Amino acid sequence: MRRLHPFSAVARVAGGVFQGAFFGIIAGTALTGVLGLPAWTVPLLPPVGAVLFGGFGLARYYRFTYEIEGDTLAVDSGVLARQSREIPLGRIQNVDVTQGVLNRLLGLAVVAFETAGGASTEATLNAVDEAEADRLRRLVQRYGDEAVEDTATVSAETDETLPAQSTPDADTGEELFRFTARDLLTYAVVSVRPAAPVLLLVGLPLGIDILSSVLRFNLGVVGGDGTLSLALLEAFGTPRLVALALLTLAQFLVAALAISVALTVVEYYDFRLVREDDDLRYERGLLRRYSGTIPLSKVQTVSIRENVAMRRLGLATLVVETAGYSGGSQESAQGVAIPMAPRPVVYDLARDIEPFDDLQFERAPTRARRRYAARFAIPVSAVVAVAYAVDTVLLDGGHWWLLLGLVVLVPPAAHLRWRHRGVALDDDALATRTGFWRRTTRIVPYYRVQTVFVGRSPFQRRRHLATVTADTASTSSLLGGDARAYDVDEQRAVELRDCLRERLYDDLLTRKADRGG
């Protein structure tokens, strides 16, 4: 059995010492007041806590062992409660390798093994050296999901062909894609990250002085004296208050875009995609370096994503989804084969992974647009009602009716939602499409479909519509991202369900016959 790198012991002991000393200080202060302990006992508790917690961290290091035995990854861990895990290599969906700044300087890596059906990452080795991380990754890659006849012989042969000096940066495959600096900056600008506004809002209290300066500047722009006061805002009147709100909102959006660009650059710096036999391997990251393997034999769904800006520029993102659990990875990172490339390049690689023909999408019936119009009219009515209440109670400006102009946006919004939804069937796969701001096209091979069911909400039943869902074992399905054909005709939904079941069985029988031949 192997142990983690010795630096892991140093990190565990150092963390334990810090935690124990901190706990000793808090406990000593509390117990002195509650139990009336002598004051001279307080300085003794931090060293005692540091020794106990540090010793526990060292014990955890020595009790954590791992090894690949035949076709199984065996992991033993735990000090008080011992735990032994045996993970078949054929069940491992993804092997993710992560390197923080300190680990990169020390030549170490964190290796995470993910299987299908786990609620978390199945096993994490924190940390091993780069050569060991590469050895483990390639061992899992070699086994894949093949049946191993003589596991001891194969394991020995694999160890001979993967020397300890091998590194994860060795070019052992065909490079399919690499981000240039221009590509990275373009992707950072056109792909807005939802986390950016949240981070900006959380950070506003930390930059209160900067926020005050910006607000004073905005007050001067709209005609104020630059002094923050409630009386000044009450004297502004509705037009200048609206101008102030719009200016502040514009500045907030620009700041959020800047944060989004920075996050994307840090995450996708030096992105490259390599094909190694039947696997895809990606590497990315500026401060924290990520490396992961996507087994092509375990791909469940291929998704092509395009936001509004990317569609205008003819660009798209390719996401390859396996049955592995998304072990805490960001959505944008999990299974991303190509972050951004011209649409023909993305579709060519998607067809190379899972063959499919040119997709001719069938749209929902036109009566579905009326349903979407009703759905959009509800939030618009709520906004107008809130504006009326605020204007009546607080502002008394009489301009609440200006928001009635939002009603004009309801018909085009309903049309765009209807236009960007559809379903397509070809000889090899089912494809669904949905979304206007970020349109997602999911391609599901028939043999990967687990179940097919038809759902009808009360509002759909009124218009004789239904939603057809093709469930797979992909990570997105676990999170509610199945391939769905929304608001198709009720009768057509039943036909799609029966057709998908028939093609699923035919595809499985054909593949079984091919394996038998």
NORSULNOR-V871206 format. One record per backbone hydrogen bond with DSSP energy under -1.0 kcal/mol. CO is the residue of the C=O (numbers start at 1). NH is the residue of the N-H. Records with the same first field share a line. If there is no record, write none. Layout:
# NORSULNOR-V871206
CO=NH + NH
This chain:
# NORSULNOR-V871206
2=66
5=8
6=10
7=11
8=12
9=13
10=14
11=15
12=16
13=17
14=18
15=19
16=20
17=21
18=22
19=23
20=24
21=25
22=26
23=27
24=28
25=29
26=30
27=31
28=32
29=33
30=34
31=35
38=41
39=42
41=45
44=48
45=49
46=50
47=51
48=52
49=53
50=54
51=55
52=56
53=57
54=58
55=59
56=60
57=61
58=62
59=63
65=76
66=2
67=74
69=72
71=89
72=69
73=87
74=67
75=85
76=65
77=83
83=77
85=75
87=73
88=91
89=92
94=114
96=112
97=291
98=110
99=289
100=104
101=105
102=106
103=108
107=130
109=128
110=98
111=125
112=96
113=122 + 123
114=93 + 94
115=325
123=113
125=111
127=5
128=109
129=133
130=134
131=135
132=136
133=137
134=138
135=139
136=140
137=141
138=142
139=143
140=144
143=146
150=154
151=155
152=156
153=157
154=158
155=159
156=160
157=161
158=162
163=166
167=170
170=172
174=275
177=273
180=184
181=185
182=186
183=187
184=188
185=189
186=190
187=191
193=196
195=199
196=200
197=201
198=202
199=203
203=207
207=211
208=212
209=213
210=214
211=215
212=216
213=217
214=218
215=219
216=220
217=221
218=222
219=224
229=233
230=234
231=235
237=241
238=242
239=243
240=244
241=245
242=246
243=247
244=248
245=249
246=250
247=251
248=252
249=253
250=254
251=255
252=256
253=257
254=258
255=259
256=260
257=261
258=262
259=263
260=264
261=265
262=266
263=267
264=268
266=286
268=271
269=285
271=179
272=283
273=176 + 177
274=281
275=174
276=279
278=296
279=276
280=294
281=274
282=292
283=272
284=290
289=99
290=284
291=97
292=282
294=280
295=298
296=299
301=321
302=443
303=319
304=441
305=317
306=439
307=311
308=312
309=313
310=315
314=343
316=341
317=305
318=337 + 338
319=303
321=300 + 301
322=475
325=327
326=328
330=333 + 334
333=336
335=320
338=318
341=316
342=346
343=347
344=348
345=349
346=350
347=351
348=352
349=353
350=354
362=423
365=368
366=369
367=371
368=372
369=373
370=374
371=375
372=376
373=377
374=378
376=380
377=381
378=382
379=383
380=384
381=385
382=386
383=387
384=388
385=389
386=390
387=391
388=392
389=393
390=394 + 395
391=396
399=402
400=403
401=404
402=405
403=406
404=407
405=408
406=409
407=410
409=413
410=414
411=415
412=416
413=417
414=418
415=419
416=420
418=421
422=433
423=362
424=431
428=446
429=426
430=444
431=424
432=442
433=422
434=440
437=308
439=306
440=434
441=304
442=432
443=302
444=430
445=448
446=449
451=471
453=469
455=467
457=461
458=462
460=465
464=490
466=488
467=455
468=485
469=453
470=483
471=450 + 451
474=478
475=479
476=481
477=480
483=470
485=468
488=466
489=493
490=494
491=495
492=496
493=497
494=498
495=499
496=500
497=501
498=502
499=503
500=504
501=505
502=506
503=507
504=508
505=509
506=510
507=511
508=512
509=513
510=514
511=515
512=516
513=517
